[in-house]
Amino acid sequence: MKIITLAPHADGSVEWPLLDKEKRSVVTIGSFDGVHKGHQAIISRVADLARQQGSFSVIIMFDPRPSYVHAREKARIAGQGQDSTASRDDQALSSVSQRCEWIEGMGVDYLIIVTYTLPFANQTYVNFLGQLVGKLGMRTLVLGHDARLGRGLAGDMKAMKNLASATGVFEVESVDDQGQEDVWIPQKIVYEVPQGHGEPADPLEGMTKSERRAWTKKHGMKRARRWSSSFVRYALSTGRMGDAASVLSRFPQIRGLVVHGEQRGRTLGYPTANLGGLIEGFIPVDGVYAGFVTDQDDSNPHRIPAAISIGTKETFVDEIGQEHLKRVVESYLVDQDGIDIYNHHIKVEFGLYMRPQVRFKDAQALVDQLKNDEKETRTWAESYLSQKAA
């Protein structure tokens, strides 16, 4: 797969590469955040069609996410923020490098990464698609059912198919990228810490239609596609790792650099790998998880079962001071055997939500709980790996 990175000019125009004067292409467009099952269905169709037609398979991927850029601009206009590209997109499920890695193995010829800007977004869908036909030799455009393109999102599926029919130079194909049924998510996704032990269930599970209608209205919920980045964010923000994994077709994960922490875990007999700096991916809700850590700088990277903690170390608030509490991600490697991964880049996979963060009365009470977390993590990892090997 060849990766091409393009930055639009100030007026939003793009210098698209000329792939081949003779060979046509099958194209899809989007941000592909998380590369979930909906995205996978579209990309697989692009690759299949390209093989059948003897064409190039081309993915045009936007970064940053369009919704993030427009939200920043809206906040700027309202006097609530700076420019439309500042700060980290903490709602992104994945970084560009993660998306590239996941798409790499899907049989795609070209991945074109376009920096999404407001001037770029302001061009009409007619002009945009015309460029793809002229420069990329687009023969077929493959999109999800509810895709919309161009200024004011005027290019819906009906409009694009009408344009294709009128010009006769390309075709539009829609793919079922939605999943089995719609789901309900909040209007605004915020962290909701589960208070019980173990993975929380869908709050709507077991409700009648009337009960569901009343509950969703009371909580200001809206319908969403099951195979959607929004639903994955909602699942991660409420501790439902299983639901997130079922849409992603992999465990939710983050990546980052291991930095030196305050060494409290080592003092207690539970040394942890603490993530620092820029963390790639969506950090789930605070709590303790069973999962895996992979040292990506190892010459032979492999999964190591880990008990993963996300939170603010409430047990040590008197020592640290409330004003100095900060949210941290730290992983205790269950089978570490002296492994030193400081200053290494690691991947942290979240397999199971085990429990919420708790402020313990003293260090010994914390150690007792850490022993239980270690035992539960081992049991979960052994069960998962044995099922995978079966």
C-alpha positions as CSV (number, residue, x, y, z in Angstrom):
1,M,0.0,0.0,0.0
2,K,1.4,3.4,-1.0
3,I,0.6,6.3,1.4
4,I,0.3,9.8,0.0
5,T,-0.1,12.9,2.2
6,L,-1.7,16.0,0.8
7,A,-2.2,19.5,2.3
8,P,-4.8,21.7,0.6
9,H,-3.8,25.2,-0.4
10,A,-5.2,28.3,1.4
11,D,-8.1,28.3,-1.0
12,G,-8.9,24.7,-0.3
13,S,-7.7,23.3,-3.6
14,V,-5.7,20.1,-3.7
15,E,-2.9,19.0,-6.0
16,W,-4.2,15.5,-6.5
17,P,-1.7,13.0,-7.9
18,L,-2.1,11.5,-11.3
19,L,-2.1,7.8,-10.6
20,D,-2.1,6.4,-14.2
21,K,-3.4,7.8,-17.5
22,E,-4.8,4.5,-18.5
23,K,-5.8,2.7,-15.3
24,R,-9.0,3.7,-13.5
25,S,-9.7,3.6,-9.7
26,V,-12.3,2.6,-7.2
27,V,-12.5,5.2,-4.4
28,T,-13.9,5.7,-1.0
29,I,-13.8,8.7,1.3
30,G,-13.9,9.4,5.0
31,S,-12.0,9.8,8.3
32,F,-12.3,6.0,9.1
33,D,-11.8,6.7,12.8
34,G,-11.3,3.4,14.6
35,V,-11.5,1.5,11.3
36,H,-14.6,-0.4,12.7
37,K,-16.7,-3.0,11.0
38,G,-18.7,-0.4,9.0
39,H,-15.4,1.0,7.6
40,Q,-14.1,-2.5,7.0
41,A,-17.2,-3.4,5.0
42,I,-16.6,-0.4,2.7
43,I,-12.9,-0.8,2.3
44,S,-13.3,-4.5,1.6
45,R,-15.8,-3.7,-1.1
46,V,-13.4,-1.1,-2.6
47,A,-10.6,-3.7,-2.8
48,D,-12.9,-6.4,-4.2
49,L,-14.3,-4.1,-7.0
50,A,-10.8,-2.9,-7.9
51,R,-9.6,-6.5,-8.3
52,Q,-12.6,-7.3,-10.5
53,Q,-12.2,-4.3,-12.6
54,G,-8.4,-4.3,-12.8
55,S,-8.4,-0.9,-11.2
56,F,-6.6,0.8,-8.3
57,S,-8.2,0.7,-4.9
58,V,-7.9,4.1,-3.3
59,I,-8.8,5.3,0.2
60,I,-9.1,9.1,0.8
61,M,-8.7,9.6,4.5
62,F,-9.4,13.0,6.2
63,D,-7.3,14.1,9.2
64,P,-8.3,15.8,11.5
65,R,-11.8,14.4,11.8
66,P,-14.2,16.8,10.0
67,S,-16.5,17.0,13.0
68,Y,-13.6,18.1,15.2
69,V,-12.5,20.8,12.8
70,H,-16.1,22.2,12.5
71,A,-16.6,22.0,16.2
72,R,-13.5,24.0,16.9
73,E,-14.5,26.6,14.4
74,K,-18.0,26.8,16.0
75,A,-16.4,27.3,19.4
76,R,-14.0,30.0,18.0
77,I,-16.9,31.9,16.6
78,A,-18.7,31.7,19.9
79,G,-15.6,32.9,21.7
80,Q,-15.1,29.6,23.5
81,G,-11.9,28.5,21.8
82,Q,-9.0,29.3,19.6
83,D,-8.6,28.3,15.9
84,S,-10.2,25.3,14.2
85,T,-7.1,23.1,14.4
86,A,-5.6,23.8,17.9
87,S,-5.3,21.2,20.7
88,R,-5.6,17.4,20.8
89,D,-8.8,15.7,19.5
90,D,-9.6,13.7,22.6
91,Q,-12.7,12.2,21.0
92,A,-10.6,10.5,18.2
93,L,-10.6,6.7,18.5
94,S,-7.4,6.3,16.6
95,S,-4.4,8.2,15.3
96,V,-3.4,8.4,11.7
97,S,-0.6,5.8,12.2
98,Q,-3.1,3.4,13.8
99,R,-5.6,3.8,11.0
100,C,-2.8,3.3,8.4
101,E,-1.7,0.1,10.2
102,W,-5.2,-1.4,10.3
103,I,-5.9,-0.5,6.6
104,E,-2.5,-1.8,5.5
105,G,-3.6,-5.5,5.5
106,M,-6.9,-4.9,3.6
107,G,-5.5,-5.1,0.1
108,V,-5.6,-1.4,-0.7
109,D,-3.3,0.1,-3.3
110,Y,-3.3,3.8,-2.3
111,L,-4.1,5.5,1.0
112,I,-4.3,9.3,0.4
113,I,-4.3,11.3,3.6
114,V,-5.8,14.8,3.2
115,T,-5.4,17.5,5.9
116,Y,-9.0,18.5,6.5
117,T,-9.4,22.3,6.5
118,L,-12.4,24.7,6.4
119,P,-11.5,26.0,2.9
120,F,-11.2,22.4,1.7
121,A,-14.6,21.6,3.2
122,N,-16.2,24.6,1.4
123,Q,-15.9,23.2,-2.1
124,T,-19.0,21.7,-3.7
125,Y,-19.4,18.0,-4.0
126,V,-19.7,18.4,-7.8
127,N,-16.3,20.1,-8.0
128,F,-14.7,17.6,-5.5
129,L,-15.9,14.5,-7.3
130,G,-14.9,16.0,-10.7
131,Q,-11.3,16.3,-9.4
132,L,-11.4,12.6,-8.4
133,V,-12.6,11.6,-11.8
134,G,-10.0,13.8,-13.6
135,K,-7.0,13.1,-11.5
136,L,-7.5,9.8,-9.8
137,G,-9.4,8.2,-12.7
138,M,-12.3,7.4,-10.4
139,R,-14.5,4.8,-12.0
140,T,-16.6,3.8,-9.0
141,L,-17.2,5.7,-5.7
142,V,-18.1,3.4,-2.8
143,L,-19.7,4.9,0.3
144,G,-21.9,4.1,3.3
145,H,-25.7,4.6,3.1
146,D,-25.7,7.9,4.9
147,A,-22.6,9.5,3.5
148,R,-22.7,13.2,2.6
149,L,-20.0,15.3,0.9
150,G,-19.2,18.9,0.0
151,R,-20.3,22.4,1.1
152,G,-23.2,22.2,3.5
153,L,-23.1,18.4,3.1
154,A,-25.2,18.9,0.0
155,G,-23.8,15.8,-1.7
156,D,-26.0,13.0,-0.2
157,M,-26.3,9.6,-1.8
158,K,-29.2,10.6,-4.0
159,A,-27.4,13.7,-5.3
160,M,-24.2,11.9,-6.0
161,K,-26.0,9.1,-7.9
162,N,-27.9,11.7,-9.9
163,L,-24.6,13.3,-10.8
164,A,-23.0,10.0,-11.8
165,S,-26.0,9.2,-14.0
166,A,-26.0,12.7,-15.6
167,T,-22.3,12.6,-16.4
168,G,-21.9,9.0,-17.2
169,V,-18.2,9.0,-16.2
170,F,-18.4,7.2,-12.8
171,E,-20.7,5.1,-10.7
172,V,-21.8,5.3,-7.1
173,E,-22.3,2.2,-5.0
174,S,-23.6,2.2,-1.4
175,V,-22.6,-0.4,1.1
176,D,-24.4,-1.7,4.2
177,D,-22.1,-0.3,6.9
178,Q,-24.6,0.1,9.8
179,G,-24.8,-3.2,11.7
180,Q,-27.8,-5.3,12.7
181,E,-29.9,-2.6,14.3
182,D,-29.7,1.0,15.6
183,V,-28.5,1.8,19.1
184,W,-29.2,4.7,21.4
185,I,-26.4,7.1,22.5
186,P,-26.4,10.4,24.4
187,Q,-26.6,13.7,22.6
188,K,-23.2,14.5,24.1
189,I,-20.9,11.7,25.1
190,V,-19.5,12.1,28.6
191,Y,-17.7,9.7,31.0
192,E,-20.0,7.7,33.3
193,V,-18.1,5.5,35.8
194,P,-19.8,2.1,36.4
195,Q,-20.1,1.6,40.1
196,G,-20.5,-2.2,40.2
197,H,-17.9,-4.9,39.8
198,G,-17.5,-6.3,36.3
199,E,-18.5,-5.1,32.8
200,P,-21.7,-3.1,32.9
201,A,-24.7,-4.2,30.7
202,D,-26.5,-2.2,28.1
203,P,-29.0,-0.1,30.2
204,L,-31.7,-0.8,27.7
205,E,-31.3,-4.5,27.8
206,G,-34.5,-6.3,28.8
207,M,-36.7,-3.2,28.5
208,T,-40.1,-3.2,26.7
209,K,-40.6,-0.8,23.8
210,S,-42.5,1.6,26.0
211,E,-39.9,1.4,28.8
212,R,-37.2,2.0,26.3
213,R,-39.0,5.0,24.8
214,A,-39.5,6.6,28.2
215,W,-35.9,5.9,29.3
216,T,-34.3,7.3,26.1
217,K,-36.5,10.4,26.3
218,K,-35.7,11.0,29.9
219,H,-31.9,10.7,29.3
220,G,-31.9,12.7,26.0
221,M,-30.7,9.9,23.8
222,K,-30.6,9.8,20.1
223,R,-30.5,6.9,17.5
224,A,-27.1,5.9,16.0
225,R,-25.7,3.2,13.8
226,R,-24.3,0.2,15.8
227,W,-21.3,0.2,13.5
228,S,-20.3,3.8,14.2
229,S,-17.4,5.6,15.9
230,S,-20.0,7.4,18.0
231,F,-21.3,4.2,19.5
232,V,-17.8,3.0,20.2
233,R,-17.0,6.2,22.1
234,Y,-20.2,5.8,24.1
235,A,-19.3,2.2,25.0
236,L,-15.7,3.2,26.0
237,S,-17.0,6.1,28.1
238,T,-19.3,3.8,30.1
239,G,-16.9,0.8,30.6
240,R,-18.5,-1.5,28.0
241,M,-15.3,-2.9,26.4
242,G,-17.2,-5.9,25.0
243,D,-19.6,-3.8,23.0
244,A,-16.7,-1.6,21.7
245,A,-14.7,-4.6,20.7
246,S,-17.7,-6.2,18.9
247,V,-17.8,-3.1,16.6
248,L,-14.1,-2.6,16.2
249,S,-13.4,-6.4,15.7
250,R,-10.4,-5.9,18.0
251,F,-9.9,-4.8,21.6
252,P,-10.0,-1.1,22.2
253,Q,-6.5,0.2,22.5
254,I,-4.3,3.2,23.2
255,R,-0.6,3.7,22.5
256,G,2.0,5.9,24.1
257,L,5.5,6.2,25.6
258,V,6.3,4.7,29.0
259,V,7.6,7.3,31.4
260,H,8.9,7.3,35.0
261,G,6.1,7.7,37.5
262,E,6.2,8.3,41.2
263,Q,7.4,4.7,41.9
264,R,4.6,4.0,44.4
265,G,3.6,0.8,42.6
266,R,7.2,-0.5,42.8
267,T,7.3,0.3,46.5
268,L,4.1,-1.7,47.0
269,G,5.4,-4.6,45.0
270,Y,3.4,-3.8,41.9
271,P,5.6,-1.8,39.5
272,T,3.6,-0.2,36.7
273,A,4.2,1.1,33.2
274,N,2.9,4.7,33.1
275,L,2.0,6.4,29.8
276,G,3.1,9.9,29.3
277,G,3.2,12.6,26.6
278,L,0.9,12.2,23.6
279,I,-1.4,9.2,23.9
280,E,-2.9,7.8,20.7
281,G,-6.5,6.7,20.9
282,F,-9.6,7.2,23.1
283,I,-8.9,6.7,26.8
284,P,-11.8,4.8,28.4
285,V,-13.6,5.8,31.5
286,D,-11.8,5.7,34.8
287,G,-11.5,2.2,36.4
288,V,-9.4,-1.0,36.5
289,Y,-9.3,-3.2,33.5
290,A,-7.9,-6.6,32.4
291,G,-6.1,-6.5,29.1
292,F,-2.8,-6.8,27.4
293,V,0.4,-4.7,26.9
294,T,2.7,-5.0,23.9
295,D,6.1,-3.5,23.8
296,Q,6.2,-2.1,20.3
297,D,9.9,-1.4,20.4
298,D,10.7,-5.1,21.1
299,S,12.3,-7.0,18.3
300,N,9.8,-9.7,18.9
301,P,6.6,-7.9,20.2
302,H,4.1,-10.1,22.1
303,R,1.1,-9.6,24.3
304,I,1.7,-9.6,28.1
305,P,-1.4,-9.8,30.3
306,A,-1.8,-6.6,32.4
307,A,-4.1,-5.1,35.0
308,I,-4.6,-1.5,33.8
309,S,-5.6,1.4,35.9
310,I,-7.1,4.7,34.7
311,G,-7.7,7.4,37.3
312,T,-6.3,9.9,39.7
313,K,-4.8,7.8,42.5
314,E,-7.4,8.9,45.1
315,T,-5.8,6.7,47.8
316,F,-2.8,9.1,47.9
317,V,-4.7,12.4,47.8
318,D,-3.5,13.4,51.2
319,E,0.1,12.9,50.2
320,I,-0.2,14.3,46.7
321,G,-2.6,17.1,47.3
322,Q,-6.0,17.5,45.6
323,E,-4.7,20.2,43.4
324,H,-2.0,17.9,42.0
325,L,-4.2,14.9,41.2
326,K,-4.1,14.1,37.5
327,R,-5.6,11.4,35.3
328,V,-3.0,8.7,34.6
329,V,-2.9,5.4,32.7
330,E,-0.7,2.8,34.3
331,S,-0.4,-1.0,33.6
332,Y,0.9,-3.7,35.9
333,L,2.4,-6.5,33.8
334,V,1.2,-9.7,35.3
335,D,4.1,-11.8,33.9
336,Q,6.8,-9.2,33.7
337,D,9.8,-11.1,35.1
338,G,12.0,-8.0,35.3
339,I,11.0,-6.6,31.9
340,D,12.2,-3.0,31.6
341,I,10.1,-1.0,29.2
342,Y,10.8,2.6,30.3
343,N,11.1,4.9,27.3
344,H,9.5,2.2,25.1
345,H,6.4,2.7,23.0
346,I,3.6,0.3,24.1
347,K,0.2,-0.7,23.0
348,V,-2.4,-1.1,25.8
349,E,-5.5,-3.2,25.0
350,F,-8.6,-3.1,27.1
351,G,-10.3,-6.5,27.4
352,L,-12.6,-6.3,30.4
353,Y,-13.8,-3.6,32.8
354,M,-13.2,-5.1,36.3
355,R,-14.0,-2.4,38.9
356,P,-14.2,1.4,39.6
357,Q,-11.4,3.3,41.2
358,V,-11.7,3.3,45.0
359,R,-10.0,5.4,47.7
360,F,-8.5,2.8,50.1
361,K,-8.0,3.5,53.8
362,D,-4.3,2.6,53.6
363,A,-1.6,1.2,51.4
364,Q,-2.1,-2.4,52.7
365,A,-5.8,-2.3,51.7
366,L,-4.7,-1.2,48.2
367,V,-2.2,-4.1,48.0
368,D,-4.8,-6.6,49.0
369,Q,-7.1,-5.3,46.2
370,L,-4.2,-5.3,43.7
371,K,-3.7,-9.0,44.4
372,N,-7.3,-9.6,43.6
373,D,-6.9,-7.5,40.4
374,E,-3.9,-9.6,39.4
375,K,-5.7,-12.9,40.0
376,E,-8.8,-11.7,38.0
377,T,-6.5,-10.5,35.2
378,R,-4.7,-13.9,35.0
379,T,-8.0,-15.8,34.9
380,W,-9.4,-13.5,32.2
381,A,-6.3,-13.7,30.0
382,E,-6.0,-17.4,30.3
383,S,-9.6,-17.9,29.4
384,Y,-9.3,-15.5,26.4
385,L,-6.1,-17.0,25.1
386,S,-7.4,-20.6,25.4
387,Q,-10.6,-19.7,23.5
388,K,-8.5,-18.0,20.8
389,A,-6.3,-21.1,20.5
390,A,-9.2,-23.5,20.3
